[in-house]
Amino acid sequence: MYPAQALSRILSVQPVLDAVERDQAAPRAAFEHLKIGQTLAGLVRSQAKGISLVEIDGQTVAMRLPQQVVTGDTLRLRFAGHMPQPVFLLEAPETAASDAPQLSQTARMLSELMQRLPQHPALPTLVPPGPLLDQPPALPAELALALRTALVRSGLFYESHLANWAAGQDSLDGLMQEPQNRLAAADAARAAANPPTLPDGGETAAQKPLNPMHALLSQQLQVLESPQFVWRGEVWPGQTLEWQLRRETDPAQDQSAAADEADAGWESRLRLTLPQLGTVIVHIRLDAQQAFSIRMMPEQPEIEPLLQQHQDTLIERLSAAGCTLHTLTVQHDAGA
């Protein structure tokens, strides 16, 4: 049975499906009607190899539960939201209604972050500490690799990269480039150089510096809930770029069945200011068949004829690079 003290843990669930259901199921559909904070009972049906099958609100899902839990136990669960899989907080059994659940430090931090997310509608924004390149690249592939590395090693996808590393599909050197490890190494170096001292009696919690990992974790939660974010910085000294990237979702699929990752479309919005063209906004859509639709919108109307004049050259270069192109349009937009 459970220990005497309160047991609190955040649990994510995975629907138990056969092969056909797995191809059609939506991770959010089963518990879409639940409200955050709602309390439910979960019955542990069976356990095998560290995975427990739990019946919640008529749905059987898989969970990793504490070792104290055994088959036949009834769990008290509190719904914590979608991230994007449904997440529940496991509360202590036989807890009186007047007793507040006892949360671990990690659980309290996650709860606080989730409560703050609705108050910050701005997209997660990645801002590098400096230019990606020392100078303009000689080849477009150099810039493409620099941008790809900036996104991949931004820390937003650290846990999936950690799983890949454990499976031999990622390198340790790559993981060490991500903020989670760079910040930890910097903290360790500071601690070694400045041994901890007793805090000043006048210091308050509000005066303590914010933990940058909390901001990064908040961004990770936002990206899991809605896969879109912004990269804003210098690609080389003096050349700025704002790049908004999001995955397209079909509203009908979002409510009835989750779209397969391979069938998802992606949309980019780039805003850059060039020496001769001025500010140009470029919308790029990549569909599920890996074909591009590009729309270029110069801020200055006199630049539109110049871009149209060289439109065929750009199409040829895209084709030579192996890009399948649906459309390429140039149109001045006064509100761009």
C-alpha positions in Angstrom: 0.0 0.0 0.0 1.0 3.7 0.0 3.3 5.1 2.6 1.8 7.3 5.3 3.0 10.6 3.9 1.2 12.2 1.0 2.2 11.0 -2.5 2.1 13.6 -5.3 3.4 13.1 -8.8 2.7 14.4 -12.2 1.8 11.7 -14.7 1.4 11.8 -18.4 -0.8 9.2 -20.1 -0.8 7.3 -23.4 -4.0 5.8 -24.9 -4.0 2.0 -25.1 -4.9 1.3 -28.8 -4.8 -1.4 -31.3 -3.1 -0.9 -34.6 -6.1 0.7 -36.4 -7.0 2.9 -33.5 -3.4 4.1 -33.2 -3.4 5.4 -36.8 -6.6 7.4 -36.2 -6.5 8.4 -32.6 -6.0 11.9 -31.2 -3.9 12.3 -28.1 -6.2 15.0 -26.8 -9.6 13.6 -27.9 -10.2 11.1 -25.0 -10.1 13.8 -22.3 -10.9 16.9 -24.3 -14.0 17.6 -22.1 -12.0 17.7 -18.8 -11.3 21.0 -17.0 -7.9 21.7 -15.4 -8.1 21.0 -11.7 -11.0 18.5 -12.1 -10.7 15.4 -9.8 -11.2 11.9 -11.1 -10.8 8.3 -9.9 -8.5 5.9 -11.7 -8.7 2.1 -11.3 -5.4 0.2 -11.8 -6.4 -2.7 -14.0 -3.1 -4.4 -14.5 0.7 -3.9 -14.4 3.6 -5.2 -16.4 7.2 -4.1 -17.0 6.8 -0.9 -15.1 3.6 0.2 -17.1 0.2 0.3 -15.4 -3.1 0.1 -17.3 -5.5 2.6 -15.6 -9.1 3.1 -16.3 -10.0 6.8 -16.1 -13.4 8.2 -17.0 -14.2 5.1 -19.1 -10.8 5.3 -21.0 -8.0 2.8 -20.4 -4.6 4.5 -20.6 -1.0 3.6 -19.8 0.9 5.2 -17.0 4.2 4.9 -15.1 3.1 4.8 -11.5 5.1 4.7 -8.2 6.2 1.2 -7.1 3.8 1.4 -4.1 0.8 1.2 -6.4 -0.6 -2.3 -7.0 -3.3 -3.8 -9.3 -6.8 -3.0 -7.9 -5.8 0.3 -6.3 -8.1 3.3 -6.8 -6.1 6.4 -7.6 -7.2 10.0 -6.9 -6.2 12.0 -9.9 -6.4 15.7 -10.7 -6.4 16.8 -14.4 -3.5 19.1 -15.1 -4.0 19.8 -18.9 -2.6 18.7 -22.3 1.1 18.9 -23.1 0.1 17.6 -25.6 -0.7 14.2 -24.0 -3.2 14.4 -21.1 -1.4 15.0 -17.8 -2.7 14.1 -14.3 -1.5 14.9 -10.8 -1.6 11.8 -8.6 -2.7 12.8 -5.1 -2.4 11.0 -1.8 -5.2 8.4 -1.0 -7.7 9.1 1.7 -6.8 12.8 1.7 -9.4 14.9 3.4 -11.0 17.6 1.3 -9.6 20.3 3.6 -6.0 19.0 3.2 -4.0 20.6 0.4 -2.0 18.2 -1.8 1.7 18.1 -0.9 3.7 18.7 -4.1 7.3 18.2 -4.7 9.5 21.2 -5.7 9.4 20.1 -9.4 5.6 19.6 -9.3 5.1 23.1 -7.7 7.3 24.7 -10.4 5.4 23.0 -13.2 2.1 24.0 -11.7 3.2 27.6 -11.4 4.5 27.7 -15.0 1.2 26.2 -16.3 -0.8 28.8 -14.5 1.3 31.6 -16.0 1.1 30.4 -19.6 -2.4 31.8 -20.4 -1.2 35.2 -19.1 1.7 35.3 -21.7 0.1 34.8 -25.2 3.3 35.9 -26.9 5.0 33.1 -29.0 8.1 31.5 -27.5 11.0 33.6 -28.9 14.6 32.3 -29.3 17.2 35.1 -29.2 20.8 34.0 -29.7 23.6 35.7 -27.7 25.4 36.8 -30.9 25.5 36.4 -34.7 25.3 32.8 -36.1 28.1 33.5 -38.6 31.2 35.8 -38.5 30.5 37.0 -42.0 28.1 36.5 -45.0 28.4 32.9 -46.2 29.8 32.0 -49.5 27.2 29.3 -50.0 23.5 29.2 -49.0 24.1 25.7 -47.4 26.3 27.4 -44.8 23.5 29.6 -43.7 21.0 26.8 -43.8 23.2 24.7 -41.5 23.7 27.6 -39.1 19.9 28.2 -38.8 19.2 24.5 -38.5 21.7 24.2 -35.7 20.3 27.2 -33.9 16.9 25.7 -33.8 17.9 22.1 -33.1 20.2 23.1 -30.2 17.9 25.8 -28.8 16.9 23.6 -25.9 13.2 23.4 -26.9 13.6 19.8 -27.9 16.2 18.7 -25.3 14.2 15.8 -23.9 13.6 14.2 -27.3 17.3 14.6 -28.1 18.2 13.0 -24.8 16.0 10.0 -25.7 17.8 9.9 -29.1 21.2 9.9 -27.4 20.2 7.1 -25.1 19.2 5.1 -28.3 22.5 6.0 -30.0 20.9 8.4 -32.4 22.4 11.7 -31.1 25.9 12.7 -30.0 27.0 13.7 -26.5 28.8 16.7 -28.0 25.5 17.9 -29.5 23.7 17.6 -26.2 26.4 19.6 -24.4 25.7 22.5 -26.8 22.1 22.9 -25.6 21.2 25.5 -22.9 20.3 22.8 -20.3 23.9 21.6 -20.1 25.6 25.0 -20.8 23.6 26.7 -18.0 24.4 23.8 -15.6 28.1 24.0 -16.5 28.1 27.8 -16.0 26.3 27.4 -12.6 28.9 24.8 -11.5 31.8 27.1 -12.5 30.3 30.0 -10.6 29.7 27.9 -7.5 33.4 26.7 -7.7 34.7 30.2 -8.0 32.3 31.7 -5.4 31.6 29.4 -2.5 28.1 29.9 -1.0 27.8 32.3 1.9 25.1 32.9 4.4 22.4 35.2 2.9 22.1 38.7 4.0 19.2 39.1 6.4 17.8 42.0 4.3 17.7 39.9 1.1 14.2 39.0 0.0 13.0 36.4 -2.4 12.0 39.1 -4.9 15.6 40.2 -5.1 16.9 36.7 -6.2 17.7 36.5 -9.9 15.3 34.6 -12.0 16.3 31.1 -13.0 16.8 31.1 -16.8 15.8 27.4 -16.9 12.3 28.4 -15.8 11.9 30.6 -18.8 13.1 27.9 -21.1 10.8 25.3 -19.6 7.9 27.7 -20.0 8.8 28.0 -23.7 8.9 24.2 -24.0 5.4 23.9 -22.5 4.1 26.5 -25.0 5.7 24.7 -28.0 4.2 21.4 -26.9 0.8 22.9 -26.6 1.0 24.8 -29.9 3.9 23.9 -32.1 5.1 27.4 -33.2 7.9 29.8 -32.2 10.0 32.7 -33.3 13.8 33.0 -33.9 15.0 36.6 -33.8 18.7 37.6 -34.1 21.6 38.3 -36.4 22.6 35.7 -39.0 25.9 37.6 -39.4 27.0 41.0 -38.0 24.5 43.7 -39.1 22.1 41.3 -40.8 19.0 40.7 -38.7 16.3 38.1 -39.3 13.0 37.4 -37.7 11.8 33.8 -38.5 8.4 32.6 -37.3 7.9 28.9 -37.8 4.7 26.9 -37.1 3.1 23.6 -37.9 -0.1 23.7 -39.7 -3.0 21.8 -38.2 -6.5 21.0 -39.6 -9.1 22.2 -37.1 -11.3 19.1 -38.0 -8.4 16.8 -37.3 -7.5 18.6 -34.1 -10.9 17.7 -32.7 -11.4 14.2 -34.1 -8.1 12.6 -35.1 -4.5 13.7 -34.7 -2.6 14.4 -37.9 0.4 12.2 -38.5 3.7 13.9 -38.2 4.6 13.0 -41.8 1.4 14.5 -43.1 1.9 17.9 -41.3 2.5 21.1 -43.2 4.9 23.8 -42.1 4.7 27.5 -42.5 7.5 30.0 -42.2 7.4 33.8 -42.1 10.7 35.6 -42.5 11.2 39.3 -42.1 14.6 40.7 -43.1 16.0 44.1 -44.1 18.5 43.9 -47.0 20.9 46.6 -48.2 19.3 47.1 -51.7 15.8 45.6 -51.3 14.9 47.1 -47.9 12.5 45.2 -45.7 11.0 42.1 -47.3 8.6 39.7 -45.7 8.6 36.1 -47.1 5.9 33.6 -46.5 7.0 30.0 -47.2 4.6 27.0 -46.9 5.9 23.4 -47.1 3.1 20.9 -47.6 2.9 17.2 -46.8 4.3 16.4 -50.2 7.4 18.5 -49.6 6.4 21.1 -52.1 6.9 24.9 -51.5 4.6 27.8 -52.0 6.4 31.1 -51.6 5.1 34.6 -51.4 7.4 37.6 -51.3 6.1 41.0 -50.1 8.5 44.0 -50.3 7.8 46.9 -48.0 8.7 49.4 -50.7 6.4 49.3 -53.8 9.3 50.2 -56.2 11.1 46.9 -55.3 8.2 44.7 -56.6 9.2 45.1 -60.3 12.8 44.3 -59.5 11.9 41.1 -57.7 9.5 40.1 -60.5 12.2 40.7 -63.0 14.5 38.1 -61.3 11.7 35.7 -60.4 12.6 33.2 -63.1 16.2 33.1 -61.9 15.1 32.4 -58.3 12.8 29.6 -59.6 15.7 28.0 -61.5 18.0 28.1 -58.4 15.3 26.6 -56.2 14.9 23.8 -58.8 18.6 23.2 -59.0 18.7 22.9 -55.2 16.1 20.1 -55.4 13.1 22.1 -54.2 9.7 21.3 -55.6 7.8 24.6 -56.2 4.1 25.0 -56.4 3.9 28.8 -56.6 6.2 31.8 -56.3 4.6 35.2 -56.2 5.8 38.7 -55.6 3.3 41.3 -54.4 3.7 44.5 -52.5 1.6 44.7 -49.4 1.2 48.1 -47.8 0.4 46.5 -44.5 3.3 44.1 -44.5 
